Amino acid sequence: MSEREFDVIVYGASGYTGKLVADYIEKEYGNNDSLKWALAGRNKDKLLNIRRELNLNSSLSILEVDSNDQASLDVMTSSAKCILTTVGPYQLYGSSLVESCAKNGTDYVDLTGEPGWMYEMINAHKETAEKSGARIVFSCGFDSIPFDLGVYFIQQAVQSKFGKPAQHVRGRVKAMNGEFSGGTIASLGATMATLKEKPELIKVLANPFSLTEGFEGPAQLDDSKVLLDEKLDMWVAPFVMAPINTKNIHRSNALLDFKYGKDFCYDEMMIGGKGEEGKQIADAMTSANPMGGDNVPQPGEGPSKESREQGNYDVLFFADIDGETVEARVTGDMDPGYGSTSKMITESAICLVQDCPNLKGGIYTPAPAMGEKLIKRLIDKAGLTFDIV
């Protein structure tokens, strides 16, 4: 694969998030001759406009690729070490691309939060990817990097201190300021439509271990209703991304040869606060629909630069072990759905290409694929922090 023309191709570069990715690469790596990259999408004129608008090098290659044209996908994947795709919903536009990457030994990163589709892709293409050497890594954005790597990070600290992993980790979203992406909202709609055609996927969505390829762990805490976190003495509310993050974290544990243990439990919720006021806030969080309303962004749309830069998130992790609690904190310096996500997926792609020469082919989540290497990149480049409190 070392002879390929490009290190990274940004597929979907004319879309809102793809444009942010291209802008980030130009600012961070534009003068770096060690990274060869290109833009790809189905509309060449839009890509040319993006190249001009972002003041990208006029020699930057542009590939015209249609997700419905397998031949054009194969040309793209055969010319790159890694495809970074922002073209979602992935269950509508991503299946043929995963197939092409797996077949051609090409690395792949995306932003999917679609566990039913991930389940199908694992079953369909895992063996092919293992044979070809393709490293396919799902969920390299806000779902699920801060959570997946947050659990990995705190378990590393627990293992170092206690010589064993924590059986239970609690993820608690302390603050999240910013919008969900239009792609995330569209993915939810596509999932609902898919369930009508494939009702068997309902079991996949309901099972926290549906991505662990047959392993079934212990019963998990019900994090679908408001409850009092007695160890924090705070009321907590269901978090809308918990269903996908939880599945990815359990898959990571399985891919890490159960580094967290086969009895590992994880739950993820939003913090309301203490006392009666905290309960009222938690109840209000539960009744609100962060993906509803008339003003939600459409796919390809997003907030202003000012709004992205004013956004942030703060996630806490608590590992309970031997009567003690270890606390970790992960923060991001921009809104989760766009600003931070575009940086996370970019660093994931570059990490795969530049930092992971010994990673075997297969279908991964971020933690077992890149672990400490990606954490370091995110801290150094992408505005995230990982700390033991």
LOLUM-441607 format. One record per residue: residue in one letter; x, y, z of N, C-alpha, C in turn; residue number from 1. Coordinates in steps of 0.1 Angstrom, whole numbers, plus 5000, padded with zeros to 4 digits. Example, Ala and Ser with C-alpha at 12.3 -4.5 7.8 and 13.67 -1.06 7.14 Angstrom:
<atoms>
   gutor    n_u    n_v    n_w   ca_u   ca_v   ca_w    c_u    c_v    c_w   vexro
       A   5132   4943   5078   5123   4955   5078   5132   4967   5078       1
       S   5128   4978   5071   5137   4989   5071   5129   5000   5079       2
</atoms>
This chain:
<atoms>
   gutor    n_u    n_v    n_w   ca_u   ca_v   ca_w    c_u    c_v    c_w   vexro
       M   5008   4988   5000   5000   5000   5000   5009   5013   5000       1
       S   5022   5011   5003   5030   5023   5003   5032   5030   4990       2
       E   5028   5023   4979   5030   5029   4966   5018   5037   4961       3
       R   5008   5038   4970   4995   5045   4966   4997   5060   4964       4
       E   4989   5066   4956   4991   5080   4952   4988   5089   4964       5
       F   4978   5086   4972   4974   5095   4982   4974   5088   4996       6
       D   4977   5096   5006   4976   5090   5020   4962   5090   5024       7
       V   4955   5102   5023   4941   5103   5027   4933   5110   5016       8
       I   4921   5104   5013   4912   5111   5005   4900   5115   5013       9
       V   4896   5127   5012   4884   5132   5020   4872   5131   5010      10
       Y   4864   5121   5013   4852   5118   5005   4840   5125   5011      11
       G   4833   5133   5003   4822   5141   5008   4827   5155   5011      12
       A   4838   5160   5004   4844   5172   5008   4836   5184   5005      13
       S   4826   5183   4997   4817   5195   4994   4806   5196   5004      14
       G   4804   5186   5013   4794   5187   5023   4799   5196   5035      15
       Y   4790   5199   5044   4794   5208   5055   4806   5203   5063      16
       T   4805   5191   5068   4815   5186   5077   4828   5182   5068      17
       G   4826   5177   5056   4837   5175   5047   4845   5187   5045      18
       K   4839   5198   5043   4845   5211   5041   4853   5215   5053      19
       L   4848   5213   5065   4855   5216   5077   4868   5207   5078      20
       V   4867   5195   5074   4878   5186   5074   4889   5191   5065      21
       A   4885   5195   5053   4895   5200   5043   4902   5212   5048      22
       D   4894   5221   5054   4900   5233   5060   4910   5230   5071      23
       Y   4906   5220   5079   4915   5217   5090   4928   5211   5085      24
       I   4927   5202   5075   4939   5196   5069   4948   5206   5063      25
       E   4942   5216   5056   4950   5226   5050   4958   5235   5061      26
       K   4951   5238   5072   4957   5247   5082   4967   5239   5090      27
       E   4965   5226   5092   4974   5219   5101   4985   5212   5093      28
       Y   4982   5208   5080   4991   5199   5073   4994   5204   5059      29
       G   4989   5216   5055   4990   5221   5042   5004   5222   5037      30
       N   5013   5226   5046   5027   5228   5042   5036   5216   5045      31
       N   5029   5204   5048   5036   5192   5052   5037   5183   5040      32
       D   5048   5181   5035   5050   5173   5023   5048   5158   5026      33
       S   5048   5155   5039   5047   5140   5042   5032   5135   5041      34
       L   5023   5145   5040   5009   5140   5038   5004   5144   5024      35
       K   5000   5134   5017   4995   5135   5003   4980   5133   5004      36
       W   4972   5143   5001   4957   5141   5003   4950   5147   4991      37
       A   4937   5144   4990   4929   5148   4979   4914   5149   4983      38
       L   4906   5156   4975   4892   5157   4977   4884   5148   4968      39
       A   4873   5143   4972   4865   5135   4964   4850   5137   4967      40
       G   4842   5135   4957   4827   5136   4958   4821   5134   4945      41
       R   4808   5135   4945   4801   5132   4933   4799   5144   4923      42
       N   4802   5156   4928   4800   5168   4920   4813   5176   4919      43
       K   4820   5175   4908   4833   5180   4906   4833   5196   4907      44
       D   4822   5202   4902   4822   5217   4902   4821   5222   4917      45
       K   4814   5215   4925   4813   5219   4939   4827   5217   4946      46
       L   4834   5206   4942   4847   5204   4948   4857   5215   4944      47
       L   4856   5219   4931   4864   5230   4926   4861   5243   4934      48
       N   4849   5245   4937   4845   5257   4944   4851   5256   4958      49
       I   4850   5244   4965   4856   5243   4978   4871   5246   4978      50
       R   4877   5241   4967   4892   5243   4966   4895   5258   4965      51
       R   4887   5265   4958   4889   5279   4956   4886   5287   4969      52
       E   4874   5283   4975   4869   5290   4987   4879   5289   4999      53
       L   4885   5277   5000   4894   5275   5011   4908   5278   5008      54
       N   4910   5284   4996   4924   5287   4992   4933   5275   4992      55
       L   4928   5264   4988   4937   5252   4988   4946   5253   4975      56
       N   4956   5245   4976   4966   5245   4965   4959   5241   4952      57
       S   4961   5248   4941   4954   5246   4929   4958   5232   4923      58
       S   4969   5227   4928   4973   5213   4923   4967   5202   4931      59
       L   4959   5205   4942   4953   5195   4950   4943   5187   4941      60
       S   4945   5174   4941   4937   5165   4932   4922   5164   4937      61
       I   4914   5163   4927   4899   5162   4929   4895   5149   4921      62
       L   4888   5141   4928   4882   5128   4922   4867   5129   4922      63
       E   4861   5126   4911   4847   5126   4909   4842   5111   4912      64
       V   4835   5109   4923   4831   5096   4928   4817   5096   4932      65
       D   4810   5086   4928   4795   5084   4931   4794   5071   4939      66
       S   4787   5073   4951   4785   5061   4960   4777   5050   4953      67
       N   4770   5053   4942   4762   5043   4935   4770   5036   4924      68
       D   4782   5041   4922   4790   5036   4911   4802   5028   4916      69
       Q   4801   5015   4917   4812   5007   4923   4825   5009   4917      70
       A   4825   5010   4903   4838   5012   4896   4845   5024   4901      71
       S   4838   5036   4902   4844   5048   4906   4849   5047   4921      72
       L   4842   5040   4929   4846   5038   4943   4859   5030   4943      73
       D   4860   5020   4935   4872   5011   4934   4884   5019   4929      74
       V   4882   5028   4920   4893   5036   4915   4898   5045   4927      75
       M   4889   5051   4934   4893   5059   4946   4900   5051   4956      76
       T   4894   5040   4961   4900   5033   4972   4913   5026   4968      77
       S   4915   5023   4955   4928   5017   4951   4939   5027   4950      78
       S   4935   5040   4950   4946   5051   4949   4949   5057   4963      79
       A   4943   5052   4974   4946   5059   4987   4949   5048   4997      80
       K   4957   5053   5007   4959   5045   5019   4947   5045   5028      81
       C   4940   5057   5029   4929   5058   5038   4918   5067   5032      82
       I   4906   5062   5033   4894   5070   5029   4888   5076   5041      83
       L   4886   5089   5042   4879   5096   5053   4866   5100   5047      84
       T   4855   5094   5052   4842   5097   5046   4833   5104   5055      85
       T   4827   5115   5051   4816   5122   5058   4803   5121   5051      86
       V   4802   5111   5042   4790   5110   5034   4780   5100   5041      87
       G   4771   5106   5048   4760   5098   5055   4747   5102   5051      88
       P   4736   5096   5056   4737   5084   5065   4744   5072   5058      89
       Y   4752   5066   5066   4761   5056   5061   4753   5043   5056      90
       Q   4742   5041   5062   4734   5029   5058   4728   5032   5044      91
       L   4727   5044   5040   4722   5048   5027   4734   5049   5017      92
       Y   4745   5054   5021   4756   5058   5011   4769   5051   5014      93
       G   4770   5043   5025   4783   5039   5029   4787   5024   5026      94
       S   4777   5016   5024   4779   5001   5023   4789   4997   5012      95
       S   4787   5003   5000   4796   5000   4989   4810   5005   4991      96
       L   4811   5016   4998   4824   5021   5001   4832   5012   5011      97
       V   4825   5007   5021   4831   4998   5030   4836   4985   5023      98
       E   4827   4980   5014   4830   4968   5006   4843   4971   4998      99
       S   4843   4982   4991   4855   4986   4983   4868   4987   4991     100
       C   4867   4993   5002   4879   4994   5011   4884   4981   5016     101
       A   4874   4973   5020   4878   4959   5025   4884   4951   5014     102
       K   4879   4952   5002   4884   4944   4991   4898   4949   4987     103
       N   4900   4962   4987   4912   4967   4981   4923   4970   4992     104
       G   4921   4966   5004   4931   4968   5015   4933   4982   5018     105
       T   4922   4990   5018   4923   5004   5021   4917   5008   5035     106
       D   4925   5016   5042   4919   5020   5055   4907   5029   5053     107
       Y   4899   5030   5064   4886   5037   5063   4883   5043   5077     108
       V   4878   5055   5077   4873   5061   5089   4860   5069   5086     109
       D   4850   5068   5095   4838   5075   5093   4833   5081   5106     110
       L   4820   5087   5105   4814   5093   5116   4801   5086   5121     111
       T   4800   5073   5117   4787   5067   5119   4783   5065   5133     112
       G   4770   5067   5136   4764   5063   5149   4752   5054   5146     113
       E   4754   5045   5136   4743   5036   5132   4746   5022   5135     114
       P   4743   5017   5147   4748   5004   5151   4742   4992   5142     115
       G   4729   4994   5137   4724   4983   5129   4732   4981   5116     116
       W   4736   4992   5110   4744   4992   5098   4758   4987   5101     117
       M   4764   4991   5113   4777   4986   5117   4777   4971   5119     118
       Y   4766   4966   5125   4764   4951   5127   4765   4944   5113     119
       E   4758   4949   5104   4757   4943   5091   4771   4944   5084     120
       M   4778   4955   5085   4791   4956   5078   4801   4947   5085     121
       I   4801   4945   5098   4810   4936   5105   4808   4922   5099     122
       N   4795   4918   5099   4792   4904   5094   4796   4902   5079     123
       A   4794   4913   5071   4796   4911   5057   4811   4912   5053     124
       H   4819   4921   5060   4832   4924   5054   4844   4922   5064     125
       K   4842   4917   5076   4853   4915   5085   4863   4906   5080     126
       E   4859   4895   5075   4869   4885   5070   4877   4890   5058     127
       T   4870   4898   5049   4877   4903   5037   4887   4914   5042     128
       A   4884   4922   5052   4893   4932   5056   4905   4926   5063     129
       E   4903   4915   5071   4914   4909   5077   4924   4903   5067     130
       K   4918   4898   5056   4927   4892   5046   4934   4903   5038     131
       S   4928   4914   5035   4934   4924   5026   4943   4933   5034     132
       G   4941   4934   5048   4948   4944   5056   4942   4957   5058     133
       A   4929   4958   5053   4922   4971   5055   4918   4973   5069     134
       R   4921   4984   5075   4917   4988   5089   4905   4997   5088     135
       I   4893   4992   5091   4881   4999   5090   4877   5003   5104     136
       V   4876   5017   5106   4873   5022   5119   4861   5030   5119     137
       F   4850   5026   5126   4838   5033   5126   4838   5043   5138     138
       S   4829   5053   5137   4825   5062   5148   4837   5070   5153     139
       C   4843   5077   5143   4855   5085   5147   4852   5100   5149     140
       G   4840   5103   5154   4836   5117   5157   4832   5117   5171     141
       F   4822   5127   5174   4818   5128   5188   4811   5115   5193     142
       D   4805   5108   5184   4802   5094   5187   4811   5086   5178     143
       S   4822   5080   5185   4822   5078   5199   4836   5081   5205     144
       I   4844   5089   5199   4858   5090   5204   4859   5095   5218     145
       P   4853   5106   5222   4855   5110   5236   4851   5100   5247     146
       F   4841   5092   5243   4836   5082   5253   4844   5069   5252     147
       D   4846   5064   5240   4854   5052   5238   4868   5053   5243     148
       L   4875   5064   5240   4889   5067   5244   4889   5071   5259     149
       G   4878   5077   5264   4877   5081   5278   4877   5069   5287     150
       V   4869   5059   5283   4869   5046   5291   4883   5039   5290     151
       Y   4888   5039   5278   4901   5033   5276   4912   5040   5285     152
       F   4911   5053   5285   4921   5061   5293   4920   5059   5308     153
       I   4907   5059   5313   4906   5056   5327   4909   5042   5331     154
       Q   4906   5032   5323   4910   5019   5326   4925   5017   5326     155
       Q   4932   5024   5317   4947   5024   5317   4952   5028   5331     156
       A   4946   5039   5336   4950   5045   5349   4947   5035   5360     157
       V   4935   5029   5360   4931   5020   5370   4940   5007   5370     158
       Q   4943   5002   5358   4952   4991   5357   4965   4994   5363     159
       S   4970   5006   5360   4984   5010   5365   4984   5010   5380     160
       K   4973   5015   5386   4973   5017   5401   4969   5004   5408     161
       F   4959   4997   5403   4954   4985   5411   4958   4972   5405     162
       G   4964   4972   5393   4968   4959   5387   4957   4951   5381     163
       K   4945   4957   5380   4934   4951   5374   4924   4962   5369     164
       P   4915   4958   5360   4906   4969   5355   4894   4971   5365     165
       A   4887   4982   5363   4875   4984   5370   4863   4977   5364     166
       Q   4855   4970   5372   4844   4963   5367   4833   4972   5362     167
       H   4832   4984   5367   4821   4993   5364   4827   5007   5361     168
       V   4824   5013   5350   4827   5027   5347   4814   5035   5344     169
       R   4813   5046   5350   4802   5055   5347   4806   5067   5339     170
       G   4800   5069   5327   4803   5081   5319   4792   5091   5322     171
       R   4796   5103   5325   4787   5114   5329   4790   5127   5321     172
       V   4780   5131   5313   4782   5143   5305   4779   5155   5314     173
       K   4789   5162   5317   4787   5174   5326   4782   5186   5318     174
       A   4788   5188   5306   4784   5199   5298   4785   5196   5283     175
       M   4776   5201   5275   4777   5199   5260   4770   5211   5254     176
       N   4778   5220   5248   4773   5232   5242   4776   5231   5227     177
       G   4765   5231   5219   4766   5230   5205   4755   5222   5199     178
       E   4755   5221   5186   4744   5214   5179   4748   5200   5175     179
       F   4738   5191   5174   4740   5178   5167   4740   5181   5153     180
       S   4748   5173   5146   4749   5176   5131   4737   5171   5124     181
       G   4734   5178   5112   4723   5173   5104   4725   5159   5099     182
       G   4737   5154   5098   4739   5140   5094   4735   5131   5105     183
       T   4737   5134   5118   4733   5126   5129   4718   5125   5129     184
       I   4711   5136   5127   4697   5136   5127   4691   5128   5115     185
       A   4698   5129   5103   4693   5122   5092   4696   5107   5094     186
       S   4706   5103   5101   4709   5089   5104   4699   5083   5112     187
       L   4694   5091   5122   4683   5086   5130   4671   5083   5122     188
       G   4667   5092   5113   4656   5090   5104   4658   5078   5095     189
       A   4670   5076   5090   4672   5065   5081   4671   5052   5089     190
       T   4676   5052   5102   4675   5040   5110   4660   5036   5112     191
       M   4652   5046   5115   4638   5043   5117   4632   5036   5105     192
       A   4636   5042   5093   4630   5036   5081   4635   5022   5078     193
       T   4648   5020   5082   4654   5006   5079   4647   4996   5088     194
       L   4643   5000   5100   4637   4990   5109   4624   4985   5104     195
       K   4617   4993   5096   4604   4989   5090   4607   4977   5080     196
       E   4618   4978   5073   4622   4968   5063   4629   4956   5070     197
       K   4637   4959   5080   4644   4948   5087   4641   4948   5102     198
       P   4630   4944   5106   4626   4944   5120   4635   4936   5129     199
       E   4643   4927   5123   4653   4919   5131   4664   4927   5137     200
       L   4666   4939   5131   4676   4948   5137   4672   4955   5150     201
       I   4659   4954   5153   4654   4960   5166   4662   4953   5178     202
       K   4664   4940   5177   4672   4933   5187   4686   4939   5188     203
       V   4692   4942   5176   4706   4947   5176   4706   4961   5183     204
       L   4696   4969   5180   4696   4982   5186   4694   4982   5201     205
       A   4687   4972   5206   4683   4971   5220   4694   4964   5229     206
       N   4704   4957   5222   4714   4949   5230   4727   4957   5231     207
       P   4732   4960   5243   4744   4967   5244   4756   4959   5239     208
       F   4754   4946   5237   4765   4937   5232   4763   4933   5218     209
       S   4755   4940   5210   4752   4936   5197   4764   4937   5187     210
       L   4775   4944   5191   4786   4945   5182   4798   4937   5187     211
       T   4796   4929   5197   4807   4921   5202   4808   4907   5196     212
       E   4801   4904   5186   4802   4892   5178   4800   4879   5186     213
       G   4789   4879   5193   4785   4867   5200   4787   4867   5215     214
       F   4795   4876   5220   4798   4877   5234   4786   4884   5241     215
       E   4781   4879   5252   4771   4885   5259   4775   4887   5274     216
       G   4777   4899   5278   4782   4902   5291   4771   4903   5301     217
       P   4774   4909   5313   4764   4909   5324   4753   4920   5321     218
       A   4742   4919   5328   4732   4929   5327   4737   4943   5330     219
       Q   4734   4953   5322   4739   4966   5324   4728   4975   5331     220
       L   4733   4986   5337   4724   4995   5344   4714   5001   5334     221
       D   4702   5002   5338   4692   5009   5329   4694   5024   5329     222
       D   4700   5029   5319   4702   5043   5318   4692   5051   5309     223
       S   4680   5045   5308   4670   5051   5300   4660   5060   5307     224
       K   4663   5062   5320   4653   5070   5328   4661   5078   5338     225
       V   4655   5089   5343   4661   5097   5353   4664   5089   5366     226
       L   4676   5091   5372   4679   5084   5384   4689   5092   5392     227
       L   4690   5088   5405   4699   5094   5414   4712   5086   5414     228
       D   4723   5093   5409   4736   5086   5410   4741   5088   5425     229
       E   4739   5078   5433   4742   5079   5447   4756   5082   5450     230
       K   4766   5077   5442   4780   5080   5445   4783   5094   5442     231
       L   4776   5101   5433   4779   5115   5430   4769   5124   5438     232
       D   4758   5117   5443   4748   5125   5449   4742   5135   5440     233
       M   4740   5131   5427   4734   5140   5417   4724   5132   5409     234
       W   4714   5139   5404   4704   5134   5395   4710   5134   5381     235
       V   4708   5123   5374   4713   5121   5360   4701   5117   5351     236
       A   4703   5121   5338   4693   5119   5328   4698   5111   5316     237
       P   4690   5104   5309   4694   5096   5297   4701   5106   5287     238
       F   4712   5100   5281   4720   5108   5271   4717   5102   5258     239
       V   4714   5110   5248   4709   5105   5235   4719   5097   5228     240
       M   4732   5099   5230   4742   5091   5223   4746   5078   5230     241
       A   4741   5076   5242   4745   5065   5250   4743   5051   5243     242
       P   4732   5049   5236   4730   5036   5229   4741   5032   5220     243
       I   4746   5042   5212   4757   5038   5202   4771   5038   5210     244
       N   4773   5048   5219   4786   5048   5226   4788   5035   5234     245
       T   4777   5031   5241   4778   5019   5249   4782   5006   5240     246
       K   4775   5005   5229   4779   4994   5220   4793   4994   5215     247
       N   4798   5006   5212   4812   5007   5207   4821   5004   5219     248
       I   4819   5008   5231   4828   5006   5242   4828   4991   5245     249
       H   4817   4984   5244   4817   4969   5247   4825   4962   5235     250
       R   4823   4967   5223   4831   4962   5212   4846   4964   5214     251
       S   4849   4976   5218   4863   4979   5221   4869   4969   5231     252
       N   4861   4966   5242   4866   4957   5252   4868   4943   5246     253
       A   4859   4939   5238   4861   4926   5231   4873   4925   5222     254
       L   4875   4936   5214   4886   4936   5205   4899   4937   5213     255
       L   4899   4943   5225   4911   4944   5233   4913   4931   5242     256
       D   4907   4920   5237   4908   4907   5245   4903   4909   5259     257
       F   4892   4917   5261   4885   4919   5273   4895   4925   5284     258
       K   4902   4935   5279   4911   4942   5288   4903   4948   5300     259
       Y   4890   4951   5298   4882   4957   5309   4875   4946   5317     260
       G   4877   4933   5313   4871   4922   5320   4858   4918   5313     261
       K   4855   4905   5314   4842   4900   5308   4830   4903   5317     262
       D   4832   4909   5329   4821   4913   5337   4819   4928   5337     263
       F   4825   4934   5327   4825   4949   5326   4811   4955   5324     264
       C   4808   4965   5332   4796   4973   5330   4799   4988   5327     265
       Y   4791   4993   5319   4792   5008   5315   4779   5014   5314     266
       D   4777   5026   5320   4765   5033   5317   4769   5048   5315     267
       E   4760   5055   5307   4764   5068   5303   4752   5078   5304     268
       M   4753   5089   5311   4741   5097   5313   4746   5112   5314     269
       M   4736   5121   5314   4739   5135   5316   4736   5139   5330     270
       I   4745   5148   5335   4743   5153   5349   4733   5164   5349     271
       G   4723   5163   5358   4713   5173   5361   4718   5182   5372     272
       G   4721   5176   5383   4726   5183   5395   4721   5177   5408     273
       K   4723   5185   5419   4720   5180   5432   4706   5184   5436     274
       G   4700   5177   5445   4688   5180   5452   4676   5181   5442     275
       E   4665   5188   5447   4653   5189   5439   4655   5197   5426     276
       E   4664   5207   5427   4666   5214   5414   4673   5206   5404     277
       G   4683   5197   5409   4689   5188   5399   4680   5178   5393     278
       K   4670   5174   5401   4660   5164   5396   4651   5171   5385     279
       Q   4648   5183   5388   4640   5191   5378   4647   5193   5365     280
       I   4660   5196   5366   4668   5198   5354   4669   5184   5346     281
       A   4671   5173   5354   4672   5160   5347   4659   5157   5341     282
       D   4648   5159   5347   4635   5157   5341   4633   5165   5328     283
       A   4638   5178   5329   4636   5186   5317   4645   5181   5306     284
       M   4657   5176   5309   4666   5171   5299   4659   5159   5292     285
       T   4652   5151   5300   4646   5139   5294   4634   5142   5285     286
       S   4627   5152   5288   4615   5156   5280   4619   5164   5268     287
       A   4631   5170   5268   4635   5177   5256   4640   5168   5245     288
       N   4638   5172   5233   4643   5164   5221   4654   5172   5214     289
       P   4667   5169   5217   4678   5176   5211   4678   5175   5196     290
       M   4671   5166   5190   4672   5164   5176   4658   5168   5169     291
       G   4650   5174   5177   4637   5178   5171   4635   5193   5169     292
       G   4623   5197   5165   4621   5211   5163   4622   5215   5148     293
       D   4619   5228   5145   4619   5233   5132   4632   5238   5127     294
       N   4641   5240   5137   4654   5247   5133   4666   5238   5133     295
       V   4664   5225   5134   4675   5215   5133   4682   5216   5120     296
       P   4695   5214   5119   4702   5215   5107   4698   5203   5098     297
       Q   4699   5206   5085   4697   5195   5075   4710   5190   5071     298
       P   4711   5178   5065   4724   5172   5061   4731   5182   5052     299
       G   4743   5185   5054   4751   5194   5046   4750   5209   5052     300
       E   4742   5211   5062   4741   5224   5069   4748   5223   5082     301
       G   4751   5235   5088   4756   5236   5101   4758   5250   5106     302
       P   4763   5251   5118   4763   5264   5125   4774   5273   5119     303
       S   4774   5286   5123   4784   5295   5119   4798   5292   5126     304
       K   4808   5298   5121   4822   5296   5126   4822   5301   5141     305
       E   4815   5312   5144   4815   5317   5157   4808   5307   5167     306
       S   4797   5302   5162   4789   5292   5170   4797   5279   5173     307
       R   4804   5275   5163   4813   5263   5164   4824   5265   5175     308
       E   4830   5277   5174   4841   5280   5183   4836   5283   5197     309
       Q   4824   5287   5199   4818   5289   5212   4814   5276   5219     310
       G   4812   5266   5211   4808   5253   5217   4819   5246   5224     311
       N   4815   5236   5232   4825   5228   5240   4818   5216   5246     312
       Y   4825   5207   5252   4819   5196   5259   4829   5191   5270     313
       D   4823   5186   5281   4830   5182   5293   4824   5169   5297     314
       V   4831   5158   5297   4826   5144   5300   4835   5139   5311     315
       L   4828   5134   5322   4835   5128   5333   4833   5112   5333     316
       F   4843   5106   5338   4843   5091   5339   4847   5087   5353     317
       F   4839   5078   5359   4841   5073   5372   4843   5058   5372     318
       A   4854   5054   5377   4857   5039   5377   4857   5035   5392     319
       D   4848   5026   5395   4846   5021   5409   4854   5008   5411     320
       I   4863   5008   5420   4871   4996   5423   4877   4996   5437     321
       D   4875   4984   5443   4880   4982   5457   4876   4993   5467     322
       G   4864   4997   5466   4859   5008   5475   4864   5022   5472     323
       E   4872   5023   5461   4876   5036   5457   4870   5040   5444     324
       T   4871   5053   5441   4866   5058   5428   4877   5066   5421     325
       V   4881   5062   5409   4890   5070   5401   4882   5078   5391     326
       E   4886   5091   5390   4878   5100   5381   4887   5105   5370     327
       A   4882   5105   5358   4889   5111   5346   4880   5121   5339     328
       R   4886   5129   5331   4878   5140   5325   4883   5141   5310     329
       V   4874   5142   5301   4877   5145   5287   4869   5157   5283     330
       T   4876   5167   5277   4870   5179   5272   4873   5182   5258     331
       G   4865   5189   5251   4867   5194   5237   4865   5209   5236     332
       D   4873   5216   5228   4873   5230   5228   4863   5236   5217     333
       M   4856   5228   5210   4846   5233   5200   4833   5225   5201     334
       D   4823   5229   5194   4810   5222   5194   4812   5208   5190     335
       P   4805   5198   5197   4808   5184   5194   4805   5179   5180     336
       G   4793   5184   5175   4788   5178   5162   4796   5182   5150     337
       Y   4803   5193   5150   4810   5198   5138   4824   5201   5140     338
       G   4827   5212   5148   4841   5217   5150   4850   5206   5156     339
       S   4846   5200   5167   4855   5190   5173   4855   5177   5165     340
       T   4843   5173   5160   4842   5161   5152   4851   5161   5139     341
       S   4851   5173   5132   4860   5173   5120   4874   5172   5123     342
       K   4879   5176   5135   4893   5175   5139   4895   5160   5143     343
       M   4886   5154   5150   4888   5141   5155   4889   5131   5144     344
       I   4880   5132   5134   4881   5122   5123   4893   5124   5114     345
       T   4898   5136   5113   4910   5139   5105   4922   5133   5112     346
       E   4923   5135   5125   4935   5129   5132   4934   5114   5133     347
       S   4922   5108   5132   4920   5094   5132   4926   5088   5119     348
       A   4923   5095   5108   4928   5090   5095   4943   5091   5094     349
       I   4948   5102   5098   4963   5104   5098   4970   5095   5107     350
       C   4964   5092   5119   4970   5083   5129   4970   5069   5123     351
       L   4960   5065   5116   4960   5051   5110   4972   5050   5100     352
       V   4973   5060   5092   4983   5060   5081   4997   5061   5086     353
       Q   4999   5070   5096   5013   5074   5099   5018   5067   5112     354
       D   5008   5063   5121   5013   5058   5134   5010   5044   5137     355
       C   5003   5037   5128   4998   5023   5132   5003   5013   5121     356
       P   5016   5012   5119   5020   5002   5109   5018   4988   5112     357
       N   5017   4984   5125   5015   4970   5128   5001   4966   5131     358
       L   4992   4975   5130   4978   4972   5132   4973   4963   5120     359
       K   4967   4951   5124   4962   4942   5114   4949   4946   5108     360
       G   4946   4941   5097   4933   4944   5090   4921   4939   5098     361
       G   4910   4946   5097   4898   4942   5105   4889   4954   5106     362
       I   4878   4952   5113   4868   4962   5115   4869   4966   5130     363
       Y   4872   4979   5133   4875   4984   5146   4866   4995   5151     364
       T   4868   4997   5164   4864   5010   5170   4877   5017   5173     365
       P   4876   5030   5177   4888   5038   5178   4898   5033   5189     366
       A   4894   5029   5201   4903   5026   5211   4912   5014   5208     367
       P   4907   5002   5204   4916   4991   5200   4924   4994   5188     368
       A   4920   5002   5179   4927   5005   5167   4939   5014   5170     369
       M   4937   5025   5178   4947   5035   5179   4951   5039   5193     370
       G   4942   5037   5202   4945   5039   5217   4953   5051   5220     371
       E   4965   5049   5227   4973   5060   5232   4978   5069   5220     372
       K   4980   5063   5209   4985   5071   5197   4975   5082   5193     373
       L   4962   5078   5193   4952   5088   5189   4950   5098   5200     374
       I   4950   5093   5213   4949   5103   5224   4959   5114   5223     375
       K   4971   5110   5221   4982   5120   5220   4980   5130   5209     376
       R   4975   5125   5197   4972   5134   5186   4961   5143   5189     377
       L   4951   5138   5196   4939   5147   5199   4943   5157   5209     378
       I   4952   5154   5218   4956   5164   5228   4966   5174   5221     379
       D   4975   5170   5213   4985   5178   5206   4978   5187   5196     380
       K   4968   5182   5189   4964   5189   5176   4949   5193   5177     381
       A   4940   5185   5183   4926   5187   5181   4918   5193   5192     382
       G   4925   5199   5202   4918   5206   5212   4911   5198   5223     383
       L   4914   5185   5224   4909   5177   5235   4918   5176   5246     384
       T   4913   5173   5258   4921   5171   5270   4917   5157   5276     385
       F   4926   5150   5281   4924   5137   5288   4931   5138   5301     386
       D   4924   5138   5312   4931   5140   5325   4925   5131   5336     387
       I   4934   5126   5345   4929   5120   5357   4927   5131   5368     388
       V   4915   5131   5373   4912   5142   5382   4917   5139   5396     389
</atoms>
